[in-house]
Every structure is written in C-alpha cells, then in structure tokens.
Amino acid sequence: MRPVEHLSVCPRPFGEPKIKPPLIIYHFSAQYHLRIGRWRVLYDVDDQRRIVWIFALRKRDEQTYQ
C-alpha cells in the first residue's frame, strides 16, 4: 500500500506531527504533513465524517510551509 493510500487506514502515522500553526491552503487549514522522500503531503483529518482531506503535494524546500 502506498503511503498516501495508507492515510485511509491510519490518518496520523507515528512520527508525523501536526503543523503548528496550521497552514492555510486555499481557505482550508492543513493540520498534518506526511513525508514521502523529498515530497510533503499537507492534509487534514475530519474524524466525524471519517475523511482525510489532502490539500497539497509539495516538493520540500524553503517554500513548502509558506
């Protein structure tokens, strides 16, 4: 199973901390990030509706968390 697909099973993998403060992307707030090599997946989790919202896939550099 690919790392992004694994978010459906475990939306908060060990070692993937919350982004503090949350990052605003397109009027949504990304609370979490997932590392996949040189890439970062910025996402949030809606526990009530059991949805993982993926907001961005960005190459890791100075601009990733801005």
Secondary structure, DSSP 8 states (H G I E B T S, - for coil): --HHHHTTT-SS-TT--EEEEEEEETTEEEEEEEEETTEEEEEEEETTTTEEEEEEEEESSTTTT-
